[in-house]
Amino acid sequence: MSAPRAWADARRYAEVVYTLALRDFQSRFRGNWLGLAGLVVVPVLFLAAYTFVFSVLMPVKIRPDADREDYAFFFFAGLIGWTLFAESTARAPRLFAGQVHFVRTALFPVSALPAASTLVAFYNALIWMGVFVLARLVREGSIPPSTLAAPLVLALLGLLTAGVALLLAAAGALARDLAELVGPMLTVLLFASPVIYPAERLADVAPWLLGANPLAAPIDALRASLLDGRWPSGAGVATAVGWTALLLGAGIFAHRRVRPVLGDLL
């Protein structure tokens, strides 16, 4: 395939993904009382609730010298990456079965469905990140320069998530009960990921589990750039890139194997 043809195909694919994501994004809030304002209200309420619970009701400190409010920001920073992954992954197994009209359209790139779902989750995560940055700016009066790296880390996590979503969408067409298993699996993965606790604590107890978790490196890098004022480490970025390439490749491979028979399966 020539380079101009490949570029044109990639551009059309991107347009399909964007159109699907925009339609999905808008449909979630059409007719709602808060409308698009709900996108900001929800993370603000979450952050306020976490601050109240972990600062007043059950004070938790990450470090002995930390303020009482620090854990709420710590937890919220981890949730930004986690919700991006969990939202898209939870929907993935039913994507093809729920949109059969697209699947049975010969020229439609059905891989755009999980890609669009991930893009919507990425939009939401960016808004959560904006709320976090604004809240920290109000609280501390400034934000660290490393915050500039956070959107890039989030984009890398989005690519990883797209690979997992594509893999689960293909598998969900073969095994309809997969959708029932994903929820419990996500709960287990949440507690195996450095969302509730620092990555260092898991490394002290079960370093193999930290290395085998594809979410550990990007979530840790996201928290470092947003909360700790540290630029993501080279080793952490390399690990995240490696997992992203592996899971994207697995998702593309699974989709190509399933796509020729997808119409018959559904």
C-alpha positions in Angstrom: 0.0 0.0 0.0 1.4 3.4 -1.0 2.1 6.0 1.7 -0.6 8.5 0.5 -3.2 5.7 0.5 -2.2 4.5 4.0 -2.4 8.1 5.2 -5.8 8.6 3.7 -7.1 5.3 5.3 -5.7 6.3 8.7 -7.3 9.7 8.4 -10.7 8.2 7.5 -10.4 5.7 10.4 -9.6 8.6 12.8 -12.6 10.5 11.6 -14.9 7.5 12.2 -13.5 7.0 15.7 -13.9 10.7 16.5 -17.5 10.8 15.2 -18.5 7.7 17.2 -16.8 9.1 20.3 -18.5 12.5 20.0 -21.9 10.9 19.5 -21.4 8.6 22.5 -20.1 11.5 24.6 -23.0 13.8 23.8 -25.7 11.0 24.2 -24.6 10.4 27.8 -25.7 13.9 28.8 -28.6 14.7 26.4 -31.7 15.3 28.4 -29.9 15.3 31.8 -30.6 18.1 34.2 -27.0 19.1 34.6 -26.1 18.4 31.0 -22.4 18.7 30.3 -21.8 20.5 33.6 -22.2 17.1 35.2 -18.8 16.2 33.8 -17.2 18.7 36.2 -19.7 18.4 39.1 -19.1 14.6 39.5 -15.3 14.7 40.0 -15.6 17.8 42.2 -18.0 15.9 44.4 -15.8 12.8 44.5 -12.8 14.9 45.5 -14.8 16.7 48.2 -16.1 13.4 49.5 -12.6 11.8 49.6 -11.2 14.9 51.4 -13.9 14.7 54.0 -13.7 10.9 54.6 -9.9 10.6 54.6 -9.2 13.8 56.4 -12.0 13.9 59.0 -13.8 10.6 59.4 -10.9 8.2 58.8 -7.7 10.3 58.6 -5.1 8.5 56.5 -1.5 9.7 56.0 0.8 8.5 53.2 3.8 9.7 55.1 4.2 10.7 58.8 4.9 14.3 57.7 2.0 14.5 55.3 -1.0 16.7 55.7 -4.4 15.1 56.4 -5.7 16.2 53.0 -2.8 14.6 51.1 -4.3 11.1 50.9 -7.5 12.4 49.3 -5.4 14.0 46.5 -3.2 10.8 46.4 -6.2 8.6 45.9 -7.9 10.9 43.4 -4.7 11.1 41.3 -4.7 7.3 41.0 -8.4 7.2 40.2 -7.9 9.4 37.2 -5.9 6.7 35.4 -8.0 3.9 36.9 -11.3 5.2 35.7 -10.0 5.6 32.2 -9.0 2.0 32.1 -12.0 0.6 34.0 -14.7 2.5 32.1 -13.6 1.3 28.7 -12.7 -2.2 29.8 -16.1 -2.8 31.5 -18.0 -1.9 28.3 -15.7 -3.8 25.9 -17.1 -7.3 26.0 -20.6 -6.2 24.9 -19.5 -3.6 22.3 -19.9 -5.8 19.2 -23.0 -7.6 20.3 -24.6 -4.3 21.3 -24.0 -2.7 17.9 -24.6 -5.5 15.4 -25.8 -3.0 12.7 -22.2 -1.7 12.5 -20.7 -5.2 12.6 -22.8 -6.4 9.7 -21.8 -3.3 7.5 -19.1 -4.7 5.3 -17.1 -1.5 4.9 -17.4 -0.4 8.5 -14.2 -0.7 10.6 -15.6 -2.3 13.7 -12.3 -1.9 15.6 -13.4 1.7 15.8 -16.0 0.8 18.3 -13.6 0.0 21.2 -11.3 2.8 20.1 -14.2 5.3 20.3 -15.2 3.9 23.7 -11.7 4.4 25.0 -11.6 8.0 23.5 -14.7 8.9 25.5 -13.1 7.5 28.7 -10.1 9.6 27.8 -12.2 12.7 27.5 -13.6 12.1 31.0 -10.2 11.4 32.5 -8.9 14.7 31.1 -11.8 16.5 32.9 -11.0 14.7 36.1 -7.4 15.7 35.7 -8.4 19.4 35.1 -10.4 19.3 38.4 -7.4 17.8 40.2 -5.0 20.5 38.9 -7.5 23.3 39.7 -8.1 22.0 43.2 -4.3 21.8 43.8 -3.8 25.3 42.4 -6.4 26.6 44.8 -5.0 24.7 47.7 -1.3 25.4 47.2 -1.2 28.4 44.9 0.9 26.7 42.3 1.4 23.5 40.3 4.7 21.8 39.5 6.1 21.9 36.0 5.9 18.1 35.9 2.1 18.5 35.5 2.8 19.0 31.8 3.8 15.3 31.5 0.5 14.1 32.9 -1.6 14.4 29.7 1.1 12.4 27.8 1.1 9.7 30.4 -2.7 9.6 30.2 -2.6 9.3 26.4 -0.2 6.4 26.7 -2.6 4.7 29.2 -5.4 5.4 26.7 -3.5 3.5 24.0 -2.9 0.6 26.4 -6.6 0.6 27.3 -7.6 0.6 23.7 -5.6 -2.6 23.2 -7.3 -4.3 26.1 -10.7 -3.1 25.0 -10.1 -4.4 21.5 -9.0 -7.8 22.9 -12.0 -8.1 25.2 -14.4 -7.0 22.5 -13.1 -9.8 20.2 -13.2 -12.3 23.0 -16.7 -11.1 24.1 -18.0 -12.1 20.7 -16.8 -15.6 21.2 -17.8 -16.0 24.9 -20.9 -14.1 25.9 -20.4 -14.7 29.6 -17.1 -12.8 29.5 -19.0 -9.6 30.3 -20.1 -11.1 33.6 -16.5 -11.9 34.6 -15.0 -8.5 33.8 -16.5 -6.7 36.7 -15.1 -9.0 39.4 -11.8 -9.1 37.5 -11.6 -5.3 37.6 -12.2 -5.2 41.3 -9.3 -7.6 41.9 -7.1 -5.6 39.6 -8.0 -2.4 41.5 -6.6 -3.8 44.7 -3.6 -5.2 42.8 -2.8 -1.7 41.4 -1.1 1.2 43.1 -4.4 3.3 43.3 -5.2 3.0 47.0 -1.6 2.7 48.2 1.8 3.7 46.9 3.6 1.5 44.4 6.5 1.2 46.9 4.4 -0.7 49.4 3.5 -3.3 46.8 7.1 -3.5 45.7 8.1 -4.3 49.3 5.6 -7.1 49.6 5.1 -8.6 46.1 7.5 -7.0 43.5 6.5 -9.7 41.0 2.9 -8.5 41.2 3.9 -4.9 40.5 5.9 -6.0 37.5 3.2 -8.2 36.1 0.5 -5.4 36.3 0.4 -3.3 33.1 -1.4 -0.5 35.0 1.3 -0.1 37.7 3.8 1.9 35.7 1.4 4.4 34.0 -0.6 5.1 37.2 2.6 5.6 39.2 4.0 7.9 36.4 0.7 9.9 36.4 0.7 10.3 40.1 4.4 11.3 40.1 3.8 14.1 37.6 0.5 15.4 39.1 1.1 15.0 42.8 4.8 14.5 43.6 6.2 17.1 41.3 8.5 14.5 39.7 8.9 13.9 36.0 8.1 10.2 35.1 11.2 8.0 35.3 12.7 6.6 32.1 12.3 3.1 33.4 8.7 3.7 34.2 7.9 5.2 30.8 9.8 2.3 29.1 7.7 -0.2 31.0 4.5 1.5 30.2 5.4 1.7 26.5 6.3 -2.0 26.5 3.0 -3.0 28.0 1.1 -0.7 25.6 2.8 -2.2 22.6 2.2 -5.7 23.8 -1.5 -5.2 24.6 -2.2 -3.2 21.4 -0.6 -6.0 19.4 -2.6 -8.6 21.2 -5.8 -6.7 20.6 -5.1 -6.2 16.9 -4.2 -9.8 16.5 -7.4 -11.0 18.2 -9.5 -8.7 16.2 -8.1 -9.8 12.9 -8.7 -13.4 13.8 -12.3 -12.8 14.8 -13.4 -10.1 12.3 -14.0 -12.5 9.3 -16.6 -14.5 11.3 -17.9 -11.7 13.6 -21.2 -11.4 11.6 -21.9 -15.1 12.0 -21.1 -15.1 15.7 -23.6 -12.3 16.4 
